[in-house]
Amino acid sequence: AQQGRVREKAYGKQKIYFADQEQLPAASDAELRGLDGEIAARGAQLQTLQQSCRHMEAELKDLNSSMTTPEMAREIEVLRKDCASYTERLERIKSATNHVTPEEKEKVCREQQVYRREWRRRKRMATDLLDAILEGYPKSKKQFFEEVGIETDEDHGVALPAAM
């Protein structure tokens, strides 16, 4: 700083040192325009390279997420085995002689609806009857069921089947 090659600026207790630019040769307007042109060209080149890099990173990500050739071969083999087993199963089903006709299926569905409706009706009647008895009963519902020996659907985990 004392020799004049480096300048010093004081900001409170801090001092900043930087090169003295007056000792550097001044650039002409032509040189400055040439440097600006070079900066613009390098900036464009940088943009092109960054875009190319992003494209390559996206392609790398796609390639890393896809299957390798051995994995693909194993997957194809598994799918062929599945296809063969499904084809065999389909053939067994087609060759079976005990097919259910639509009329038989409809008959079974109607019967199931009748039985389900009857089950619901009888359960409602039994529940109404037991509720009437329990109105005058001094103990709890659970104690009454134990004394009489009543087992409910819920005790056995039985639920009313869904409609077909």
Buried (B, 14 or more C-beta within 10 A) or exposed (E): EEEEEEBEEEEEEEEEEEEEEEEEEEEEEEEEEEEEEEEEEEEEEEEEEEEEEEEEEEEEEEEEEEEEEEEEEEEEEEEEEEEEEEEEEEEEEEEEEEEEEEEEEEEEEEEBEEEBEEBEEEEEEEEEEBEEEBEEEEEEEEEBBEEEEEEEEEEEEEEEEEEE
